[in-house]
Amino acid sequence: MNSARLPSLRYWVLGAGFVTVAALFWVYRILRPGTELELLITDLFVYYLPSYEILYGALLAGEIPLWNPYQICGTPMLASLQAGFFYPVHLVYLVLPVELGFAVSCVLHLAGIGFGMWLLVRRLGFGMGAAVAAALFVALRGRYPGMIFFPNMLEAAAWLPLGAVCVVGVVRRGDLRSALGVAACTGMSLLAGYPQVTVYAVYSWGALLAILSILDRRGAREWLRGSALFGLGLSLGVALAAAQLLPAWELTAQGTRSAETLTRAEQFPMAWYGSGLWGILRTLRAPFPQLAFSFGWVAIAALITTFFAKRQRALGLASLGMAVVVALFAMGPATPVFDWMANLPALGWFRFPRRSLFMLDFFAGIALATGVQWWIQRATDRLGSATSRAAIAVAWLPALLLGVEIFRAPGNPADLRLALDTMSGYSRQSDEKQSEIFDRVAASGERAWIRSPNIHHPLPKLASYRRMRSVGDYEPLNQRRQSDYFTYLMEGRLTPKHEGQPYSGRLKHLTEPIYPGALLARGHLLDVAAVRWFVIQRAALRMPEVDAYVAERGLVVEDGSERTVLLRNPHAVPRAYTVYDVQPAADPLTLLATLADPAFDPLMRSYAEGVTARVSAARRGGPARIVVDEDTRVEIEADLEAEGLLVLVDSVYPGWQASVDGEALEILAVNHLFRGVLLPAGRHRVVFEYRPWTVPGGAAVSGLAAIGIVGLWVFARRADELPVSGPGGSIPRDDSSNARPAP
């Protein structure tokens, strides 16, 4: 066998081993033990899995999912970071059912975390036994396995160990290829769709860069070179993710969650400030899953021995110190460290700082390797030979004990199987009559309110899946205009009563007792939003709020099944209409109060931004005919007796363009949320098309960045292979990455 291929073969064997262990962990510790449906896994089946089904289902059907007209009156689909549409690993959803693709993705990422951690520890100079122990500790215990219920969080965090390997190369070799590795890891982490985690990963890499530079006693020139290469890698990584970041940036600029420092209430919307020191100590030995720390007795013993190590003790203690810093930050205002760290760039932008705890596992893993290496060295010194059977057994003992502890610990109490089974409800309705109701609403092209009683409703994205235009849906990142409109509908105010919990697309409070009278007092906003259908549970008709609204507004029962009732709203405005009295829009609060008044008739008068008052005819407008109704293209035929405004009751958003009879028109924001264009008298054909510049622009930047990274990699590799002069003639340049790690 060619000796040059041995390292490659070893890596393949190790990679396969980590995949096998991660798969066993998935079956025995995550999937199998579940007994109940916990809040912990709610987002998995109310957002992530249905989003993957919808996005990649559209792609399989030959559609580019740019715009989703089926939720919140329309929203950009690719702009939502959390679905990670451009993340390469998500290609599994094109070839596998979403439930199986999810399992494969999780197993691969857990295995990748373990392999990356093993490689990092080896590159830092530790032996095989210490590296495997650290890999098991980081990948299969603590925060990382708990991230499986938030797939984009796990996917974004999975690149931390591999990025750290590249940072070691930046410090100790100062080569361009290591910087390009940082770029690839940064880009992949950002494409996964959890920028908060990526920011934490970048801070981890920066801390490791500083620690190694100090411990290796690098000079000023080496510091400068390392920092420049690290900065180059981060910049190229951001450019690589531009296909996802540019659309998301556009939505963020229009949305409820901007890139700025949050208030204390926004950072801690559930008022969790950390459990304090004693609470932390109590969770150190806790099994998976834990939202706090989970070390176990083997890891605690190894961390204690870090203080006795002679070789690499400085690295171990520095890593342990970083773990403590992360713990103090995650505890929030319980310590003064949080306020100081929250002022660092980007650290104050995000909610729930305890999401940083995966960094603690990462740094604790390096410290654990130091302690395990000390134990192995002490034991082998006493045994006399590092190659004896006894010495080999001792070297692998910590990893073995850690593995036994991981697999013997109590399993995951959340029933992941129930969440996965829930997905079948989207495509296979047990109630055929209910399915017919959904088909009827979808075929009508008119908007519906599909009432979901709470977040535990099993099919929260049913409207998008069944292509029913809806007025609500679960979407954490949405427009400010949507938040204003529907928050006012529910609460009579623009900002939610519970500070730090922004509008998330669901009308969950509309019929709940915490906001009594909302439906009766401001339900006319549903009429203005062209909500023609109400799809609700039969049990909801017995709620006093719903019963009174149905009776007062004269909603008509059109159809029903054993569980579901379809009501028609006779007061809903047409989805496209003309109006001749156009007035300038007031401030949002005043305007929404006007729109909520049952006496307000949008066909008699509508309010547009950026116009002067104009009344061209003292008469009521009428419906316009929608002749083409596609996701990214809507064509309308309108017949106006005088100059007026054509209104399409779909969300206004940058990227939408309008033309009439082939000539471009400016789109106006009408009645705060919707689209409109001014037209002269006569018959016209108006075309609305969604052509966002951010999608092709971002794709172009990502493509150029990918080409640049590959080109620089080839250049750097050829440069490393060039002969250099020496006393013995031409010899290859030294590459310390090929140096054998210390035992």
C-alpha positions in Angstrom: 0.0 0.0 0.0 1.2 3.5 -0.8 2.3 5.1 2.5 1.3 8.5 1.2 -2.4 7.4 1.3 -2.3 6.2 4.9 -3.3 9.5 6.5 -6.2 9.8 4.1 -7.3 6.3 4.8 -7.1 6.9 8.5 -9.3 10.0 8.2 -11.9 8.0 6.2 -11.9 5.3 8.8 -12.2 7.8 11.7 -14.9 9.7 9.9 -16.9 6.5 9.3 -16.4 5.6 13.0 -17.8 9.0 14.1 -20.8 8.6 11.8 -21.5 5.1 13.3 -21.3 6.4 16.9 -23.5 9.4 16.1 -26.1 7.2 14.4 -26.1 4.9 17.5 -26.4 7.9 19.7 -29.3 9.2 17.6 -31.2 5.9 17.8 -30.6 5.1 21.5 -30.4 8.5 23.1 -32.6 10.8 21.1 -35.2 8.9 19.0 -35.9 5.9 21.1 -36.4 7.2 24.7 -39.0 9.9 24.1 -42.2 9.7 26.2 -43.9 13.1 25.8 -44.3 16.1 23.5 -42.3 18.9 25.2 -42.1 22.6 24.4 -38.4 21.9 23.6 -39.2 20.3 20.3 -42.1 22.6 19.3 -40.2 24.6 16.7 -39.0 21.5 15.0 -42.5 20.6 13.7 -44.1 24.0 13.7 -41.4 25.6 11.6 -38.3 23.7 10.5 -39.6 20.4 9.1 -42.6 21.9 7.2 -40.4 24.7 5.9 -38.0 22.2 4.4 -40.9 20.3 2.9 -42.3 23.4 1.3 -39.0 24.9 0.1 -37.4 21.8 -1.4 -40.8 20.5 -2.6 -41.1 23.7 -4.6 -37.6 23.2 -6.0 -38.4 19.6 -7.0 -41.4 20.9 -8.8 -39.2 23.2 -10.9 -40.0 26.4 -9.0 -37.6 28.9 -7.4 -39.3 29.7 -4.1 -38.8 33.4 -4.1 -42.1 34.6 -2.7 -44.7 32.9 -0.4 -48.2 34.4 -1.0 -49.7 31.9 1.4 -48.7 33.4 4.7 -49.2 36.8 6.3 -50.6 38.3 3.1 -47.3 37.4 1.4 -43.7 37.3 2.5 -40.3 36.7 0.8 -39.5 33.1 1.1 -35.7 33.0 0.6 -35.1 36.0 2.9 -35.9 33.9 6.0 -32.5 32.8 7.3 -33.7 30.0 9.4 -34.7 27.6 6.7 -31.1 27.7 5.3 -32.2 27.3 1.7 -28.7 27.6 0.2 -27.0 25.4 2.8 -25.4 22.6 0.8 -26.2 19.8 3.3 -29.9 20.5 2.8 -29.6 18.8 -0.6 -30.6 15.7 1.4 -34.2 17.0 1.4 -34.2 16.7 -2.4 -33.6 13.0 -2.3 -35.0 11.8 1.0 -38.3 12.3 2.9 -38.1 15.3 5.2 -38.1 13.1 8.4 -35.3 10.9 7.1 -33.4 13.8 5.7 -33.5 15.5 9.1 -32.1 12.4 10.8 -29.3 12.1 8.3 -28.4 15.7 8.6 -28.3 15.6 12.4 -26.2 12.4 12.4 -23.7 13.9 9.9 -23.4 17.1 11.8 -22.8 15.4 15.1 -20.3 13.2 13.5 -18.6 16.2 11.9 -18.4 18.0 15.3 -16.7 14.9 16.7 -14.3 14.5 13.8 -13.5 18.2 13.8 -12.8 18.2 17.6 -10.6 15.1 17.2 -8.6 16.8 14.5 -8.3 20.0 16.4 -7.0 18.3 19.6 -4.5 16.3 17.5 -3.3 19.5 15.8 -2.8 21.0 19.2 -0.4 18.2 20.0 -2.4 15.7 22.0 -2.5 12.0 21.6 -5.2 9.8 20.1 -6.9 8.8 23.4 -7.2 12.5 24.5 -8.5 13.5 21.1 -11.2 10.8 21.0 -12.3 11.7 24.6 -12.6 15.3 23.7 -14.6 14.5 20.6 -17.1 12.3 22.4 -17.5 14.9 25.1 -18.2 17.8 22.8 -20.3 16.0 20.1 -22.4 13.7 22.2 -22.9 15.5 25.5 -24.1 18.9 26.7 -25.3 21.6 24.4 -24.6 20.2 21.0 -27.0 17.2 21.1 -29.6 19.5 22.5 -29.4 21.6 19.4 -31.0 18.9 17.2 -34.4 20.4 18.0 -33.2 23.6 16.3 -31.5 22.2 13.2 -30.1 25.5 11.9 -28.5 26.1 15.3 -26.8 22.7 15.2 -25.7 23.2 11.6 -24.2 26.6 12.2 -22.4 25.5 15.3 -21.1 22.3 13.7 -18.4 24.3 11.9 -16.8 25.7 15.1 -14.3 22.8 15.6 -13.2 22.6 11.9 -12.8 26.4 11.8 -10.7 26.2 14.9 -8.4 23.7 13.1 -7.9 26.3 10.4 -7.2 28.9 13.1 -4.4 26.7 14.4 -2.9 26.7 10.9 -3.2 30.5 10.6 -1.2 30.9 13.9 1.4 28.2 13.5 1.9 28.1 9.8 0.7 31.5 8.7 -0.4 30.0 5.4 -3.2 31.2 3.0 -4.9 27.8 2.9 -5.7 27.9 6.5 -7.3 31.3 6.0 -9.3 29.9 3.2 -10.5 27.1 5.5 -11.7 29.8 7.9 -13.6 31.3 5.0 -15.3 28.0 4.1 -16.3 27.4 7.7 -17.6 30.9 8.2 -19.6 30.8 4.9 -21.1 27.4 5.7 -22.0 28.4 9.2 -23.8 31.6 7.9 -25.6 29.6 5.1 -27.0 27.3 7.8 -29.1 30.2 8.9 -28.3 31.0 12.6 -26.2 34.1 12.6 -26.2 34.4 16.4 -24.3 31.0 16.5 -21.9 32.1 13.8 -21.1 35.3 15.7 -20.3 33.2 18.8 -18.2 30.9 16.7 -16.2 33.8 15.3 -15.5 35.0 18.8 -14.4 31.5 19.8 -12.0 31.4 16.8 -10.7 34.9 17.7 -10.1 33.8 21.3 -8.2 30.7 20.2 -6.1 32.8 17.8 -5.1 35.1 20.7 -4.4 32.2 23.1 -2.2 30.3 20.7 -0.4 33.5 19.6 0.4 34.3 23.2 1.4 30.8 24.3 3.6 30.3 21.2 5.2 33.7 21.9 4.5 35.1 18.4 6.2 38.3 17.5 4.5 41.5 16.3 4.9 40.6 12.6 3.4 37.1 13.2 0.5 38.6 15.1 -0.1 41.0 12.3 0.1 38.3 9.6 -2.2 36.0 11.6 -4.8 38.7 12.2 -4.7 39.7 8.5 -5.2 36.1 7.4 -8.0 35.6 9.9 -9.7 38.8 8.8 -9.3 37.7 5.1 -11.0 34.4 5.9 -13.9 36.0 7.7 -14.5 38.5 4.9 -14.4 35.8 2.2 -16.8 33.7 4.3 -19.3 36.5 4.6 -19.1 37.0 0.8 -19.6 33.2 0.3 -22.9 33.4 2.2 -24.1 36.5 0.3 -26.8 34.5 -1.5 -28.5 34.1 1.8 -27.4 37.2 3.6 -28.4 39.8 1.0 -32.1 38.8 0.9 -32.1 38.4 4.7 -30.5 41.9 5.1 -33.3 43.4 3.0 -36.0 41.7 5.1 -34.2 42.7 8.3 -34.2 46.4 7.1 -38.0 46.1 6.7 -38.6 43.9 9.7 -39.1 43.6 13.4 -35.7 42.3 14.3 -32.9 44.7 13.2 -29.1 44.3 13.6 -28.7 46.5 16.6 -28.2 46.2 20.3 -31.4 44.9 22.0 -32.8 46.1 25.3 -32.5 43.9 28.4 -36.2 42.8 28.0 -35.6 41.9 24.3 -32.5 39.9 25.2 -34.4 38.0 27.9 -38.0 37.8 26.7 -38.8 35.0 29.2 -37.0 36.8 32.0 -34.4 34.1 32.4 -31.2 35.7 33.9 -29.4 32.5 34.6 -29.5 30.0 37.4 -26.7 31.4 39.5 -23.5 29.6 40.5 -25.2 26.9 42.7 -27.6 26.1 39.9 -24.7 25.7 37.5 -22.8 23.3 39.9 -26.0 21.2 40.2 -26.2 20.6 36.5 -22.5 19.8 35.9 -23.2 16.0 36.1 -26.6 16.1 34.5 -27.3 13.9 31.5 -28.5 15.0 28.1 -30.5 17.0 27.2 -29.8 20.1 29.2 -30.3 23.7 28.4 -27.5 24.5 30.8 -24.3 22.5 31.4 -23.9 18.8 31.2 -20.4 17.4 31.9 -20.7 14.1 33.8 -18.3 12.7 36.3 -15.6 11.5 33.8 -15.3 15.0 32.3 -15.3 16.7 35.7 -12.4 14.4 36.8 -10.5 15.2 33.6 -11.0 18.9 34.0 -9.7 18.8 37.6 -6.5 17.0 36.5 -5.9 19.9 34.0 -4.4 21.8 37.0 -1.8 19.1 37.5 -0.7 18.8 33.9 2.8 20.1 33.0 2.7 19.8 29.3 0.0 21.9 27.6 -1.2 23.1 31.1 -1.2 26.7 30.0 -3.4 25.9 27.0 -5.7 23.8 29.2 -6.1 26.5 31.8 -6.6 29.2 29.2 -9.4 27.1 27.6 -10.9 26.5 31.0 -10.8 30.2 31.7 -12.6 30.9 28.4 -15.3 28.3 29.4 -15.8 30.2 32.6 -16.2 33.5 30.7 -18.8 31.9 28.4 -20.7 30.6 31.5 -20.8 34.0 33.1 -22.0 35.6 29.8 -24.7 32.9 29.4 -25.9 33.6 33.0 -26.9 37.1 31.9 -27.2 40.0 34.3 -26.6 37.7 37.2 -22.9 38.7 36.9 -21.3 42.0 35.8 -19.4 40.1 33.0 -22.6 40.1 30.9 -23.0 43.9 30.6 -19.3 44.2 29.6 -19.5 41.5 27.0 -22.8 42.6 25.6 -21.2 45.8 24.5 -18.8 44.0 22.2 -19.6 44.1 18.5 -22.7 42.1 17.6 -22.9 40.3 21.0 -25.8 42.5 22.0 -27.9 41.9 18.9 -29.4 38.6 19.9 -31.9 37.1 22.3 -31.2 34.3 24.8 -27.4 34.7 25.4 -27.5 31.2 26.9 -27.4 29.9 23.3 -23.6 30.6 23.6 -23.2 27.5 25.8 -21.9 25.4 23.0 -18.8 27.5 23.2 -18.4 26.4 26.8 -18.4 22.8 25.6 -15.8 23.6 23.0 -13.3 25.2 25.3 -14.0 22.7 28.1 -13.2 20.0 25.5 -9.7 21.4 25.0 -9.2 21.6 28.7 -10.5 18.0 29.1 -8.0 16.8 26.5 -5.2 18.4 28.6 -6.4 16.5 31.7 -6.8 13.2 29.8 -3.4 13.6 28.3 -1.8 14.0 31.7 -3.5 10.9 33.0 -2.3 8.9 30.0 1.2 10.2 30.3 1.4 9.4 34.0 0.0 5.9 33.5 2.2 5.0 30.6 5.3 6.3 32.5 4.5 3.9 35.3 3.9 1.0 32.9 7.2 1.6 31.2 6.1 1.1 27.6 3.7 3.2 25.6 3.2 0.3 23.2 2.3 -2.4 25.7 -1.3 -3.7 25.9 -1.7 -2.3 29.4 -0.5 1.1 28.2 -2.9 1.0 25.2 -5.8 0.1 27.5 -5.0 2.9 29.9 -4.8 5.4 27.0 -8.2 4.5 25.8 -9.8 4.1 29.3 -11.1 7.8 29.6 -12.7 7.7 26.2 -14.3 4.3 27.0 -15.6 5.5 30.4 -16.9 8.6 28.8 -18.7 6.7 26.1 -20.3 4.3 28.6 -21.5 7.3 30.7 -23.0 9.0 27.6 -24.9 5.9 26.5 -26.0 4.8 30.0 -27.4 8.2 31.0 -31.2 8.6 30.9 -32.5 9.3 27.4 -34.2 12.2 25.8 -37.6 12.8 27.5 -39.0 14.7 24.6 -40.9 12.4 22.1 -39.1 13.2 18.9 -41.0 10.4 17.2 -44.3 12.2 17.8 -43.0 15.4 16.2 -41.8 13.4 13.2 -45.1 11.6 12.9 -46.9 14.9 13.0 -45.3 15.8 9.6 -47.5 13.1 8.0 -50.5 15.3 8.7 -49.5 17.8 6.1 -49.8 15.4 3.2 -52.2 12.8 4.5 -55.4 14.1 6.0 -57.3 11.6 8.0 -60.5 13.6 7.5 -61.3 13.5 3.8 -64.0 16.2 4.1 -61.5 18.5 5.9 -59.1 18.0 3.0 -61.9 19.0 0.6 -62.3 22.2 2.5 -58.7 23.0 2.2 -58.8 22.3 -1.5 -61.8 24.6 -1.9 -60.1 27.4 -0.1 -56.9 27.0 -2.2 -58.8 26.8 -5.5 -60.7 30.0 -4.7 -57.5 32.1 -4.6 -59.1 34.1 -1.8 -57.6 34.7 1.6 -58.4 32.7 4.8 -57.9 32.9 8.5 -57.0 29.4 9.6 -57.4 29.5 13.3 -54.7 27.8 15.3 -55.6 27.6 19.0 -52.0 27.8 20.2 -48.4 26.9 19.3 -49.0 23.2 19.9 -51.4 23.0 17.0 -50.0 20.2 14.9 -50.2 21.8 11.5 -49.2 25.4 11.8 -47.8 25.8 8.3 -50.7 24.0 6.7 -51.7 27.1 4.6 -48.3 27.2 2.9 -48.2 23.5 2.4 -51.7 23.3 0.9 -51.3 26.6 -1.0 -54.1 28.4 0.8 -53.7 32.2 1.0 -53.8 33.0 4.7 -53.6 36.0 6.9 -51.4 34.3 9.5 -48.7 31.8 9.9 -45.7 31.1 12.1 -42.7 33.1 10.7 -40.3 34.6 13.2 -38.8 37.1 10.8 -41.4 39.3 9.2 -42.1 42.8 8.1 -42.6 45.7 10.5 -45.8 46.6 8.5 -47.2 43.1 9.1 -46.3 43.3 12.7 -48.0 46.7 13.0 -51.2 45.6 11.3 -51.8 42.3 13.1 -50.5 43.4 16.5 -53.0 46.2 16.3 -55.7 43.7 15.4 -54.9 41.6 18.4 -53.9 44.2 21.0 -55.0 47.7 19.8 -51.3 48.8 19.8 -48.3 48.6 17.5 -45.9 47.0 19.9 -46.8 43.7 21.7 -47.7 43.9 25.3 -45.0 41.5 26.2 -41.8 43.3 25.4 -39.2 41.2 23.8 -41.7 38.9 22.1 -42.3 40.4 18.7 -45.1 39.4 16.4 -44.3 36.0 14.9 -47.0 35.7 12.2 -49.6 33.9 14.3 -52.9 35.4 15.4 -52.8 33.3 18.6 -54.2 36.0 20.9 -57.2 37.0 18.7 -59.6 34.7 20.4 -57.9 34.2 23.7 -59.1 35.8 27.0 -55.9 37.7 27.6 -57.1 40.3 25.0 -60.9 40.2 25.4 -63.0 41.9 22.7 -60.2 42.1 20.2 -62.1 40.3 17.4 -65.3 42.3 17.9 -63.5 45.6 18.4 -61.0 45.4 15.5 -62.1 42.4 13.5 -62.9 44.8 10.6 -59.1 44.7 9.8 -59.7 41.2 8.6 -62.3 42.5 6.1 -59.8 45.1 4.9 -57.2 42.3 4.5 -59.6 40.5 2.1 -60.2 37.6 4.5 -63.0 35.8 2.7 -62.8 32.4 4.6 -62.6 31.4 8.2 -61.4 27.9 8.8 -61.9 27.0 12.4 -62.4 24.0 14.7 -66.0 23.2 15.6 -65.0 23.5 19.3 -64.0 27.1 18.7 -67.6 28.0 17.7 -68.5 27.5 21.3 -66.1 30.2 22.5 -68.0 33.3 23.5 -65.7 35.6 21.5 -66.0 33.6 18.3 -69.7 33.0 18.7 -70.5 36.7 19.2 -68.3 37.7 16.2 -69.9 35.1 13.9 -73.4 36.3 14.8 -72.6 40.0 14.7 -70.7 39.9 11.4 -73.1 37.5 9.7 -70.6 34.9 8.8 -72.1 32.1 6.7 -71.4 28.4 7.2 -70.4 27.1 3.8 -69.1 23.6 4.6 -67.9 21.5 7.5 -66.4 18.2 8.6 -66.3 16.4 11.8 -63.6 18.7 13.2 -63.6 21.7 10.9 -66.0 24.4 9.8 -65.7 26.7 6.8 -67.3 30.1 7.2 -67.7 32.7 4.4 -67.2 36.4 5.3 -69.6 38.5 3.3 -67.9 41.8 4.3 -64.4 41.0 3.0 -63.2 43.4 0.3 -62.1 41.9 -3.0 -58.4 41.0 -3.2 -58.1 43.5 -6.1 -60.3 46.6 -6.3 -60.3 50.2 -7.5 -61.0 53.4 -5.5 -61.4 57.0 -6.6 -60.8 58.8 -3.3 -57.2 58.5 -2.3 -55.9 60.3 0.8 -52.3 60.5 2.2 -51.7 58.0 5.0 -51.4 59.2 8.5 -49.0 57.7 11.1 -49.5 54.0 11.5 -51.3 54.1 14.8 -53.9 56.7 13.6 -54.2 55.0 10.3 -54.9 51.5 11.8 -57.5 52.9 14.1 -59.3 54.3 11.1 -59.0 51.1 9.2 -60.4 49.1 12.2 -63.6 51.2 12.3 -66.4 49.1 10.9 -67.6 52.2 9.1 -64.5 52.3 7.0 -65.0 51.3 3.4 -61.7 50.8 1.4 -63.6 51.0 -1.9 -64.9 54.5 -1.0 -61.6 55.8 0.3 -58.1 54.3 0.8 -54.9 55.8 2.2 -51.6 55.7 0.3 -48.1 56.8 1.3 -46.3 59.4 -0.8 -49.4 61.0 -2.5 -51.4 64.1 -2.1 -55.1 64.1 -1.6 -57.1 63.4 -4.8 -60.7 62.7 -5.4 -61.5 62.1 -9.0 -65.1 60.7 -8.7 -67.6 60.8 -5.9 -68.5 57.2 -6.2 -67.5 53.8 -4.8 -64.9 51.8 -6.7 -65.4 48.2 -7.6 -63.6 44.9 -7.8 -60.9 44.3 -10.4 -60.4 41.0 -12.2 -57.3 38.9 -11.4 -56.5 37.0 -14.6 -53.1 35.6 -13.7 -52.4 34.6 -10.0 -49.0 33.1 -9.5 -46.6 33.2 -6.7 -44.3 35.9 -8.2 -46.7 37.3 -10.9 -50.2 38.7 -10.6 -52.0 40.2 -13.6 -55.1 42.3 -13.1 -57.6 43.8 -15.5 -59.1 47.1 -14.2 -61.8 49.4 -15.7 -61.7 52.9 -14.2 -64.3 55.6 -14.9 -61.9 58.3 -13.8 -58.3 58.6 -12.4 -58.0 56.3 -9.4 -56.0 53.8 -7.4 -55.8 50.0 -8.1 -55.2 48.1 -4.9 -53.9 44.6 -4.6 -54.5 43.4 -1.1 -51.1 41.6 -0.8 -48.1 42.7 1.2 -46.1 45.6 -0.2 -42.4 44.7 -0.3 -39.2 45.8 -2.1 -38.6 43.8 -5.2 -42.1 43.9 -6.5 -42.4 45.9 -9.7 -45.6 47.0 -11.5 -46.3 47.9 -15.1 -49.5 49.0 -16.9 -49.9 48.4 -20.6 -46.1 47.8 -20.7 -45.0 51.0 -18.9 -43.4 50.8 -15.4 -45.4 52.2 -12.5 -44.5 53.1 -8.9 -46.0 50.8 -6.3 -47.5 52.6 -3.3 -48.0 51.3 0.2 -51.8 51.4 0.6 -53.7 51.0 3.9 -50.3 50.5 5.5 -49.7 46.9 4.4 -50.9 46.5 0.8 -49.9 47.4 -2.8 -51.4 49.9 -5.1 -50.8 51.9 -8.3 -52.3 55.1 -9.6 -54.0 54.7 -13.0 -55.7 57.0 -15.4 -59.3 56.5 -16.5 -60.0 53.6 -18.9 -59.3 49.9 -19.2 -55.9 48.7 -18.2 -53.9 45.5 -17.6 -51.6 45.8 -14.7 -48.8 43.3 -14.0 -47.2 42.9 -10.6 -43.9 40.9 -10.7 -41.5 40.0 -8.0 -37.9 40.6 -9.2 -35.7 41.1 -6.2 -32.2 42.3 -7.0 -30.9 40.8 -3.7 -31.3 37.1 -4.9 -29.3 37.3 -8.1 -27.0 39.9 -6.6 -26.2 37.7 -3.6 -25.8 34.6 -5.8 -23.3 36.5 -8.0 -21.3 37.6 -4.9 -21.4 34.0 -3.5 -20.3 32.6 -6.9 -17.4 35.0 -7.2 -16.3 34.3 -3.6 -16.4 30.5 -4.2 -14.3 31.0 -7.4 -11.9 33.2 -5.5 -11.5 30.7 -2.6 -10.9 27.8 -5.0 -8.4 29.9 -7.1 -6.5 31.1 -4.1 -6.4 27.5 -2.7 -4.9 26.2 -6.0 -2.4 29.1 -6.0 -1.4 28.5 -2.4 -1.0 24.7 -2.9 1.2 25.2 -5.9 3.3 27.8 -4.0 3.8 25.3 -1.2 5.1 22.7 -3.7 7.7 25.1 -5.2 11.3 24.0 -4.5 13.4 26.3 -2.2 17.1 26.6 -2.1 19.0 24.9 0.7 22.3 23.4 1.5 21.2 20.1 0.2 19.6 21.3 -3.0 15.9 21.6 -3.8 13.7 20.4 -1.0 9.9 20.8 -0.4 8.9 23.5 2.0 8.1 22.4 5.5 4.4 21.8 6.2 3.8 21.4 9.9 0.4 20.0 9.3 2.1 16.8 8.3 4.1 16.6 11.5 3.0 13.8 13.8 1.2 15.0 16.9 2.7 14.4 20.2 1.6 11.1 21.8 
